[in-house]
Amino acid sequence: MTSTEKPIHLRIAGFVISLQADGAVYIDDGYAPFVVDGSSSEISIAVTCSSGLEHAPTCSGRPLYEASDENGKLWEILESDDGMFINVYSPEAPYALQQVCLVSEDHRSWQVWCNPNENRLLNSLAYPLGPLIMYHLTLIEDCMMIHASGVAVHGRGKIFTGVSGKGKTTMARLWFQSGAEVLNDDRLIIRKETIGYSVHNTPMFYADEPRSAQLDAIHVIHHAKQNSLRKLDGAEAVSAVLANCIQHGYRKETIDRHLAFLTEMIESVPVYEVGFVPDASIVAHIQDAGS
């Protein structure tokens, strides 16, 4: 855990998120390797954290979106005249309010209220709010977040994506055993660059250094009795990738933005459907195919 009364600047996928508080703010270990000197950084999102949920404003506005899992509600987004409110709930205590956020119209300024811990420190990025803020980068910057594993071979990146259980972690392990660098095995950001696209890891619950690579290909994977590879084009490629991107879709302009990003991306980044046997043969199969 890293704590300080000074602002903290995190560089994630090349974008900077700043954190400051009306006291000492801390970040979990997974964020620590992403801390940078913010003296000359252009800030994409500024987060200001205040102590005490009892001081947070309340919103009775129209619900826009709600995320939940088998344990309960994770967060809800509400719209009001003051801006967009996000109520974030504790994953350890279902339906227990963890943070209240007031988000500016341009998504670049976040006011967050939360309760301090026993050491009077504020964790404004406590899960799931940290990934939620990263998702909002995709609404204001030229990037997209995807549920996937990623590897780099000689600086060239490959993404393996699919719903849970399709083999993302297995594929990362097989490529690592073949000598590749694992970027991440769960959540990645794809960023449009001046030339081409790059893939970046994001902070996780464990500490890992920032990693990135030039993106060469995206593979939509599933387990199979034999290795196979089929190139996808057009709407089929876009829909296959979009199905595994992190998106909330409560506004039409958000959906249009993501579709436009992916439609342009597949013109230069090939997308493949890959069936694979979970052993080293799939690595050779993909490499031999030049994908």
C-alpha positions as CSV (number, residue, x, y, z in Angstrom):
1,M,0.0,0.0,0.0
2,T,1.3,3.5,-0.9
3,S,0.0,6.5,1.0
4,T,0.7,10.2,0.8
5,E,-0.9,13.6,1.4
6,K,0.5,14.8,-2.0
7,P,-1.4,14.2,-5.3
8,I,-0.7,10.9,-6.9
9,H,-0.4,10.6,-10.7
10,L,-0.9,7.2,-12.4
11,R,0.0,6.6,-16.1
12,I,-2.1,3.9,-17.5
13,A,-1.9,3.1,-21.3
14,G,-0.1,6.4,-21.6
15,F,-3.0,8.4,-20.0
16,V,-2.6,10.1,-16.7
17,I,-5.1,9.9,-13.8
18,S,-4.5,12.2,-10.9
19,L,-5.6,11.6,-7.3
20,Q,-5.8,14.1,-4.5
21,A,-7.7,14.2,-1.3
22,D,-8.6,16.4,1.7
23,G,-6.2,14.3,3.7
24,A,-4.0,11.3,3.0
25,V,-4.9,9.1,0.0
26,Y,-3.6,5.6,-0.5
27,I,-3.6,3.2,-3.4
28,D,-3.4,-0.6,-3.4
29,D,-0.2,-2.4,-4.4
30,G,-1.4,-3.1,-7.9
31,Y,-1.4,0.6,-8.7
32,A,2.0,1.5,-7.3
33,P,4.1,0.5,-10.4
34,F,2.0,2.9,-12.5
35,V,2.8,6.0,-10.3
36,V,4.7,8.7,-12.2
37,D,5.9,12.2,-11.7
38,G,3.0,14.4,-12.5
39,S,4.8,17.8,-12.8
40,S,4.6,18.0,-16.5
41,S,1.8,15.5,-17.2
42,E,-1.3,16.2,-19.2
43,I,-4.1,14.9,-17.0
44,S,-6.9,12.9,-18.7
45,I,-9.0,12.3,-15.5
46,A,-8.7,14.2,-12.2
47,V,-10.1,12.5,-9.1
48,T,-10.6,14.5,-5.9
49,C,-11.5,12.4,-2.8
50,S,-13.4,13.7,0.3
51,S,-13.7,12.0,3.6
52,G,-17.1,10.8,4.8
53,L,-20.0,9.2,3.0
54,E,-22.3,11.2,5.2
55,H,-21.1,14.4,3.5
56,A,-21.8,13.1,0.0
57,P,-24.7,14.6,-1.9
58,T,-27.7,12.4,-2.7
59,C,-29.2,11.9,-6.1
60,S,-32.8,10.9,-6.8
61,G,-32.3,11.2,-10.6
62,R,-33.2,8.8,-13.3
63,P,-31.2,5.5,-13.2
64,L,-29.2,5.0,-16.4
65,Y,-27.3,1.8,-15.7
66,E,-26.7,-0.8,-13.0
67,A,-24.0,-3.4,-12.7
68,S,-24.3,-6.5,-10.4
69,D,-23.1,-10.0,-10.0
70,E,-24.2,-13.0,-8.1
71,N,-23.4,-11.4,-4.8
72,G,-25.3,-8.1,-5.3
73,K,-25.1,-4.7,-6.8
74,L,-21.6,-3.3,-7.8
75,W,-22.6,0.2,-9.0
76,E,-25.4,2.3,-10.3
77,I,-25.3,5.3,-12.5
78,L,-27.9,8.1,-12.1
79,E,-28.4,11.3,-14.1
80,S,-29.3,14.6,-12.4
81,D,-29.1,18.3,-13.1
82,D,-25.8,18.5,-11.3
83,G,-24.2,15.8,-13.4
84,M,-23.7,12.1,-13.5
85,F,-23.8,10.3,-10.1
86,I,-22.3,6.9,-9.5
87,N,-23.0,4.9,-6.4
88,V,-20.4,2.2,-5.9
89,Y,-21.0,-0.7,-3.5
90,S,-18.6,-2.9,-1.6
91,P,-17.9,-6.3,-3.2
92,E,-17.3,-7.7,0.3
93,A,-20.5,-6.4,1.7
94,P,-23.3,-6.5,-0.9
95,Y,-25.4,-3.3,-1.1
96,A,-23.1,-1.5,1.4
97,L,-22.3,1.9,-0.1
98,Q,-18.5,2.2,-0.6
99,Q,-18.1,5.4,-2.7
100,V,-20.3,8.2,-4.1
101,C,-19.0,9.9,-7.2
102,L,-20.1,13.1,-9.0
103,V,-18.7,13.1,-12.5
104,S,-18.5,16.1,-14.8
105,E,-20.2,16.2,-18.1
106,D,-17.0,15.6,-20.0
107,H,-16.0,12.7,-17.7
108,R,-12.7,14.3,-16.8
109,S,-13.4,15.5,-13.3
110,W,-14.5,13.1,-10.5
111,Q,-15.5,14.1,-7.0
112,V,-15.4,11.0,-4.8
113,W,-16.7,10.6,-1.2
114,C,-15.7,7.6,0.8
115,N,-15.0,6.6,4.4
116,P,-11.4,6.5,5.7
117,N,-9.9,3.3,6.9
118,E,-8.7,2.7,10.5
119,N,-5.6,4.8,9.7
120,R,-7.7,7.7,8.5
121,L,-6.5,7.1,4.9
122,L,-8.8,7.4,1.8
123,N,-8.7,4.7,-0.9
124,S,-10.6,6.5,-3.7
125,L,-9.8,3.7,-6.2
126,A,-11.1,0.8,-4.1
127,Y,-12.4,-1.9,-6.4
128,P,-14.6,-1.7,-8.5
129,L,-14.2,2.1,-8.9
130,G,-10.7,1.9,-10.2
131,P,-11.6,-0.1,-13.3
132,L,-14.7,2.0,-13.7
133,I,-12.7,5.1,-14.0
134,M,-10.4,3.4,-16.5
135,Y,-13.4,2.4,-18.5
136,H,-14.4,6.1,-18.7
137,L,-11.0,6.8,-20.4
138,T,-12.6,4.9,-23.4
139,L,-15.3,7.5,-23.5
140,I,-13.0,10.5,-23.8
141,E,-9.8,9.1,-25.3
142,D,-9.0,7.1,-28.5
143,C,-8.9,3.7,-26.8
144,M,-11.0,0.7,-25.7
145,M,-10.9,-1.7,-22.8
146,I,-11.2,-5.4,-23.5
147,H,-11.5,-8.5,-21.3
148,A,-8.5,-10.5,-22.6
149,S,-5.1,-11.8,-22.1
150,G,-2.2,-10.4,-24.1
151,V,1.4,-11.4,-24.9
152,A,4.3,-9.8,-26.7
153,V,6.8,-11.5,-29.0
154,H,9.8,-9.3,-29.8
155,G,7.6,-6.2,-29.0
156,R,4.7,-7.3,-31.2
157,G,1.4,-7.9,-29.3
158,K,-1.3,-10.5,-29.6
159,I,-4.6,-10.4,-27.8
160,F,-6.6,-13.5,-26.9
161,T,-10.2,-12.8,-25.9
162,G,-13.4,-14.7,-25.1
163,V,-15.9,-15.1,-22.4
164,S,-14.9,-16.6,-19.1
165,G,-13.7,-20.2,-19.4
166,K,-12.6,-20.0,-23.1
167,G,-8.9,-20.2,-22.3
168,K,-7.4,-16.7,-21.9
169,T,-5.2,-17.6,-18.9
170,T,-4.3,-20.9,-20.5
171,M,-3.2,-19.2,-23.7
172,A,-1.1,-16.7,-21.8
173,R,0.6,-19.5,-19.9
174,L,1.3,-21.4,-23.1
175,W,2.9,-18.4,-24.8
176,F,4.9,-17.6,-21.7
177,Q,6.3,-21.1,-21.7
178,S,7.3,-20.5,-25.3
179,G,9.3,-17.4,-24.4
180,A,6.7,-14.6,-24.9
181,E,6.2,-11.8,-22.4
182,V,2.7,-11.8,-20.8
183,L,1.2,-8.3,-20.8
184,N,-1.8,-9.3,-18.7
185,D,-4.3,-12.1,-18.5
186,D,-7.6,-10.3,-17.7
187,R,-8.0,-6.6,-18.7
188,L,-6.2,-4.7,-21.4
189,I,-6.5,-1.3,-23.1
190,I,-6.2,-1.0,-26.9
191,R,-5.0,2.5,-27.9
192,K,-5.0,4.1,-31.3
193,E,-1.5,5.6,-32.0
194,T,-0.3,7.9,-34.7
195,I,0.7,4.8,-36.6
196,G,-1.3,1.6,-35.8
197,Y,-2.6,0.4,-32.5
198,S,-0.9,-0.5,-29.2
199,V,-2.0,-2.8,-26.3
200,H,-1.4,-2.0,-22.7
201,N,-1.9,-3.8,-19.4
202,T,-3.8,-2.2,-16.5
203,P,-3.4,-2.3,-12.7
204,M,-4.6,-5.5,-11.1
205,F,-4.9,-6.7,-7.5
206,Y,-1.3,-7.7,-7.7
207,A,1.8,-5.5,-8.5
208,D,3.1,-5.7,-12.0
209,E,5.0,-3.2,-14.0
210,P,3.4,-1.3,-16.9
211,R,3.7,-3.3,-20.1
212,S,2.7,-2.5,-23.7
213,A,3.3,-3.6,-27.3
214,Q,2.4,-2.8,-30.8
215,L,-0.8,-4.7,-31.6
216,D,-0.4,-7.2,-34.4
217,A,-3.6,-9.3,-34.1
218,I,-6.7,-10.2,-32.0
219,H,-7.7,-13.8,-31.5
220,V,-11.2,-14.8,-30.4
221,I,-10.6,-18.1,-28.8
222,H,-12.4,-21.3,-27.7
223,H,-11.3,-24.8,-26.7
224,A,-11.5,-27.3,-29.5
225,K,-10.5,-30.9,-30.3
226,Q,-8.0,-29.6,-32.9
227,N,-6.3,-26.3,-33.6
228,S,-8.0,-24.1,-36.2
229,L,-7.7,-20.5,-37.3
230,R,-10.1,-18.5,-39.4
231,K,-9.8,-14.8,-40.3
232,L,-12.9,-12.7,-39.6
233,D,-13.8,-9.6,-41.6
234,G,-16.2,-6.7,-41.5
235,A,-19.2,-6.9,-39.2
236,E,-18.3,-10.4,-38.1
237,A,-14.9,-9.2,-36.8
238,V,-16.3,-6.1,-35.2
239,S,-19.1,-8.0,-33.4
240,A,-16.7,-10.8,-32.2
241,V,-14.4,-8.3,-30.6
242,L,-17.1,-6.0,-29.3
243,A,-18.7,-8.9,-27.5
244,N,-15.6,-9.1,-25.3
245,C,-15.0,-5.3,-24.8
246,I,-15.9,-3.6,-21.6
247,Q,-18.8,-1.4,-22.4
248,H,-21.9,-0.2,-20.6
249,G,-24.0,1.0,-23.5
250,Y,-26.5,3.2,-21.7
251,R,-26.0,6.0,-24.2
252,K,-26.2,5.7,-28.0
253,E,-23.2,8.0,-28.5
254,T,-21.1,5.6,-26.4
255,I,-22.1,2.6,-28.5
256,D,-21.5,4.5,-31.7
257,R,-18.0,5.6,-30.5
258,H,-17.0,2.0,-29.7
259,L,-18.3,0.7,-33.0
260,A,-16.4,3.4,-34.9
261,F,-13.2,2.6,-33.0
262,L,-13.4,-1.1,-33.8
263,T,-14.5,-0.6,-37.4
264,E,-11.5,1.5,-38.1
265,M,-9.2,-0.8,-36.1
266,I,-9.9,-4.0,-38.0
267,E,-8.8,-2.3,-41.2
268,S,-5.2,-2.6,-39.9
269,V,-5.4,-5.2,-37.1
270,P,-6.5,-8.6,-38.3
271,V,-9.1,-10.6,-36.2
272,Y,-9.1,-14.4,-36.1
273,E,-11.4,-17.0,-34.7
274,V,-9.2,-19.6,-33.0
275,G,-10.1,-23.1,-31.8
276,F,-7.3,-24.6,-29.8
277,V,-6.0,-27.6,-28.0
278,P,-4.5,-26.5,-24.7
279,D,-0.9,-27.4,-25.3
280,A,2.2,-25.9,-27.0
281,S,1.0,-26.9,-30.5
282,I,-1.4,-23.9,-30.7
283,V,1.6,-21.5,-30.3
284,A,3.3,-23.1,-33.3
285,H,0.0,-23.2,-35.2
286,I,-0.5,-19.5,-34.8
287,Q,3.1,-18.6,-35.6
288,D,3.2,-20.8,-38.7
289,A,0.1,-19.1,-39.9
290,G,1.7,-15.7,-39.5
291,S,-1.1,-14.4,-37.3
